[in-house]
């Protein structure tokens, strides 16, 4: 019948379509054929997709006939020239109406033809499912999706989507797509088996991968092209495999002795482990590489640049890379120069990253976490180096200052004055030596380093250490520095010794070393001066009750208070002698004794009337000071360096002297008394010691 139509149409067309009657006859004939065809197709579609009646006809019975009709219709419409159509419109309204009807019915024919193709594809899907040819099913579903689910861009699409059968067809497509994914997933889970076993303290993870590579890869490709959601496998791999590999010791074993499967066994403890038990980064990389090797056969290309590992990586790579950096690589940054020069961390990280790139797990231009880590390696090293050094330094700084040792042994003040590289003999805290050893190790590391360009930045840790010492030690040991005299002088010595060490190593290019020297010296001196002021206040507080105003007798109280002051100085001697450098010790006691003696003399010089008894008692009191004070020094003659020492001796002499002896000692302003006493002071003492007589007046007249 179709063939006959072809011959008839061909004859009519070959005879020419220049007559209206011939054209009209052709149009009417095709319209009749299309209507009869549409009636049969309509029943077939209603049976299958509307009424769901048993139907033993197949779509391929109609597809060929429909294609012939479509070709003939398009051929007729395209060969009716515009001029002929214009003539038709003017000459025969009936023919014009037939042509319009043909155009409209041809749209229905196209819709019917599409539905027939869809029906045929569904039949092919069922056949392919029966033979478990899942890649063919996937391809067929792709064609169905194009025919069913595409956006309506033409009149045929819009008519098709308004058909009563459209929703049923669409549902059938989704059902078939879900069936495919379920079938693929079940098959995939047999080819790739993931399991875990929890024990009281350990976990065992087993991954089995089929050695039937061809079948495995076909299933994987079909599954992932079917938009499989890999969230379950991603979570399993991250939580049970990758995360433990990074944060704890893991036993990993790849077995290939089974003919059907490769098996990866992973075992690890479930206990909370200490930081020291973390695996090295090399172990982490090796274990992850082993996992990737085990799963390599599933890493097929899905589409474009997308591989299976790309899809899995999109779910877990950010978490994994961050975990590797935070929990593994940061702890692997070297902390010493020796470790730095021996480290291959940067090269190893870049090599591992390239492995991830080669496996399509990360994108080299987008996923830059590991690359960024290597770019920051130098700064990370400096930070860790400084952090570890400062942690060690702070531990040292918290040690007891009282634990001391001798330095500069046998270095006398004279030798030190001649040689600036010598430090005077004294005691310093052992912790200060520990701190210097730490800084000397830093210098030594740079001396042995071939890469001098790192020196300036890394040597900057030494000023940080010393500034930390300056700021923290006075706070850490604040109460002891205030209340225990020996602590303060030890801190003073420590600061001076550190300043000396800095100055001695000036050629080591330690940053800001001149300022450090000054700051250390100033800090130690301030603490020491504060202790001296505190001791002066103690002496002043004792002497607050010193009262010699009784004209008859000063009593025993002044003697007691004087001895108490001298005992306090003797206590200082016991804790400062041999601790401070001799010159510093002597100068300190010069000042303390000078203030003490000045206070005593000031009180004597304020007396208006000194009886013979009181004069003798005051002389005895001064004698106590003169006898005890030399013992406060290593060399007794050092007392002569006390600024008021001679004045005190002369005061004792004046208290025991006659008018004549005082006059001779003054000797008209040329005697020995004039070196330490003013004329007013001598006249005041004479008036206080002697009664008002002509002789006294004569002597006073000579003193001016």
Secondary structure as GFF3:
##gff-version 3
##sequence-region A 1 704
A	DSSP	alpha_helix	2	14	.	.	.	ID=ss1
A	DSSP	alpha_helix	20	49	.	.	.	ID=ss2
A	DSSP	alpha_helix	60	79	.	.	.	ID=ss3
A	DSSP	alpha_helix	82	91	.	.	.	ID=ss4
A	DSSP	alpha_helix	93	130	.	.	.	ID=ss5
A	DSSP	alpha_helix	134	148	.	.	.	ID=ss6
A	DSSP	alpha_helix	155	161	.	.	.	ID=ss7
A	DSSP	alpha_helix	166	191	.	.	.	ID=ss8
A	DSSP	beta_strand	192	198	.	.	.	ID=ss9
A	DSSP	beta_strand	202	210	.	.	.	ID=ss10
A	DSSP	alpha_helix	213	225	.	.	.	ID=ss11
A	DSSP	alpha_helix	231	236	.	.	.	ID=ss12
A	DSSP	pi_helix	237	242	.	.	.	ID=ss13
A	DSSP	alpha_helix	243	247	.	.	.	ID=ss14
A	DSSP	beta_strand	250	255	.	.	.	ID=ss15
A	DSSP	beta_strand	261	269	.	.	.	ID=ss16
A	DSSP	three_ten_helix	275	277	.	.	.	ID=ss17
A	DSSP	alpha_helix	281	294	.	.	.	ID=ss18
A	DSSP	three_ten_helix	296	298	.	.	.	ID=ss19
A	DSSP	beta_strand	301	303	.	.	.	ID=ss20
A	DSSP	beta_strand	306	307	.	.	.	ID=ss21
A	DSSP	alpha_helix	308	324	.	.	.	ID=ss22
A	DSSP	pi_helix	325	329	.	.	.	ID=ss23
A	DSSP	alpha_helix	330	332	.	.	.	ID=ss24
A	DSSP	alpha_helix	337	342	.	.	.	ID=ss25
A	DSSP	alpha_helix	345	358	.	.	.	ID=ss26
A	DSSP	alpha_helix	369	375	.	.	.	ID=ss27
A	DSSP	alpha_helix	377	397	.	.	.	ID=ss28
A	DSSP	beta_strand	404	407	.	.	.	ID=ss29
A	DSSP	alpha_helix	413	418	.	.	.	ID=ss30
A	DSSP	beta_strand	426	429	.	.	.	ID=ss31
A	DSSP	alpha_helix	430	447	.	.	.	ID=ss32
A	DSSP	three_ten_helix	452	454	.	.	.	ID=ss33
A	DSSP	alpha_helix	455	476	.	.	.	ID=ss34
A	DSSP	alpha_helix	478	483	.	.	.	ID=ss35
A	DSSP	alpha_helix	485	504	.	.	.	ID=ss36
A	DSSP	three_ten_helix	506	508	.	.	.	ID=ss37
A	DSSP	alpha_helix	513	543	.	.	.	ID=ss38
A	DSSP	alpha_helix	557	576	.	.	.	ID=ss39
A	DSSP	alpha_helix	582	605	.	.	.	ID=ss40
A	DSSP	alpha_helix	612	629	.	.	.	ID=ss41
A	DSSP	three_ten_helix	630	632	.	.	.	ID=ss42
A	DSSP	three_ten_helix	636	641	.	.	.	ID=ss43
A	DSSP	alpha_helix	645	656	.	.	.	ID=ss44
A	DSSP	alpha_helix	659	666	.	.	.	ID=ss45
A	DSSP	three_ten_helix	667	669	.	.	.	ID=ss46
A	DSSP	three_ten_helix	672	675	.	.	.	ID=ss47
A	DSSP	alpha_helix	679	689	.	.	.	ID=ss48
A	DSSP	alpha_helix	694	702	.	.	.	ID=ss49
###
